[in-house]
Amino acid sequence: MSVEEEATPGTLLEHQRVTGREFWKDRIRDPEELKTRLAEYVLTVPIRSDVVFYESMSGARMMDSPYALFLQLYSDPDFNKIHHVWSVRSGDLIPDEFRDNPRITFVKRGTDAHLYFLALAGYIIGNSVLPEYFVRRPQQKYLNTWHGIAYKTLGRTDASPLGGAGSVYNLLQATHVLTPCPYMTEVELTRFSLRGVFSGSMAEIGYPRQDLMLNMPESSVLKLREALGLNPSKKTVLYAPTWRGNKGSARFDGEQLQSDIEALAKLDANVIFQAHHIMLRHIKNVDYGNIVVPPANTTTNELLAVADLLISDYSSIFFDFLATGNPIVHYLYDYDEYAEDRGLLLDKHDLPGPIVSTADDLVSMVTDLISQPYQPTPQYQQARERFCPHDDGQACLRTIRWFMLGDDSGIKQIEARTRPTVIFWGGRLDKTRKTEAFFDSVDTAAQPGDKDVTLLVAHSVKSNAVAMNRIKQLDPSVSVIARNDFEMIMTSEEAQVRQDSTSPQATKKRVKKRSRWNRLKDAFVREEKATEPEDERLNTMYRREYRRVFGDAKFDELVEFDMLSSFWKKLAQHARR
């Protein structure tokens, strides 16, 4: 079913009857209403073990490892009873081959349908971050595949010692986290603060998306070549640069791109230009001439299958291409500026291919490499062994066996919690000597190396110079979780009992906005849930908020900052084993 359709009774799933544009197409703009609505669905919608929910890059399109897993499940007769649900930003992103398919439902992000299926699906597969108000239900299984090997800095860095809160929450809520290699395992454990915290199953399996490239039939390769208009007598060069800056300040130099395109057009080869989806918003009025620009719905890993050589810069795409054994050229015309601005986790000597910094050198290097059979260098082979040890075309099958069937035989499992755990519950902290003493205790606990140490703080401490100075000095082994400034997720009834943090006006606003939910309620609620005592409602809310941040993680020891507010104390009650 498409998000462009009006649902009719019986066409959603057999056990529910939902109709109307309001459910399928109208986005819920109020962030508090999104939270309230999800909480209502969680309490009323039964989980369906035959429904798998997918989302790639916040609904950008069907892509990456979730797409590869979808294709495998969709085509496997052992899973032909599964109903597949894809989150997309727009109905325009639905491929024609899957539109109107009765086995697939497409939901527009931020609508009731999106929230409903997030609550309903027995299995969730994502490669980035689900909405910040998402809380996995205990009976749901959630696989986070992530979306690349880290060349650029991410998570906790010197410039961002609190890391990326949304990424951390999503990974900690996952029941399964997949990594492609030991290098990326260590990145996720350290920079996303999973070490000593993550309580699910973590495994080095390889990226499922690689199977799309490694297993692409020759007939499909030829079909894609024809669709792109490639000359079969010439080699194919793929140019795939990434964007510049940071999220919120993303940019790309259109003039530089125009100059590079003109230089690459001189090659005696098919040249394909594939831009990162973030980069596309910042490219204006570029004349691509005879350069091939593939349609937006073309899968990157399928493009890699038709390429004889890859030109990239700071994109992690080159890690994927390593598995082909074909040449890679690193075009780093702004290396010093980029390394200073964005930060890089790898040095130049870690890169598998030759490095060039001018368009003339780029054309010369590419010409040399495509004019003769390529023999990978020792540096290339070392990078391949380091970053692609599991790229054998079987990652989808291993992942499905591990995630869907619970069979971890032959899977390289990673233990995120190998020692006793202690969490230092800092909350908002302050600028007094008490905060300094609190961090002294954190350092003391981390020094012997016999415990996994975690620090929890409010994200607002970023304006506290005393706290931030100490956080920057923490041993890298200490995991840091920063809870964002986030009003807890509550149903309308729950909001009425939380007088300590919700004003009467805010509560009234929530109650008023129930009207839309009431119009849908009859479709989901089989029977009214018995009213809980006020204390139990509060406990439910705090338990839900704890799970939003930590998933199922519990700790052996809890050390609280002396000056914690009532909110932080109540939240801490759910941290102990």
Secondary structure, DSSP 8 states (H G I E B T S, - for coil): --TTS---TTSS-TT----SHHHHT-----HHHHHHHHHHHHHHS--EEEEEEEESGGGT-S-HHHHHHHHHHHH-GGGTT-EEEEEES-GGGS-TTTTT-TTEEEEETTSHHHHHHHHHEEEEEESS---TT----TT-EEEE--SS--SB--SS-SS-TT--HHHHHHHHH-SEEEESSHHHHHHHHHHTT-TTT--SEEEE---THHHHHHT--HHHHHHHHHHHT--TTS-EEEEE---BS-TTS-B--HHHHHHHHHHHTTSSSEEEE---TTGGGG--S---TT-B---TT--HHHHHHH-SEEEESS-THHHHHHTTT--EEEE-TTHHHHHHHT-BSS-GGG-SS-EE-SHHHHHHHHHHHHTS-----HHHHHHHHHH-TT-SS-HHHHHHHHHTS---TT-EEE-S--S-EEEEEEET--SSHHHHHHHHHHHHHHTTSSSEEEEEEEGGGGG-HHHHHHHHHS-TTSEEEEE-S------HHHHHH-TTTS-HHHHHHHHHTHHHHHHHHTTT-SS------HHHHHHHHHHHHHHHHHTT--BSEEEE-TT--HHHHHHHTTSB-
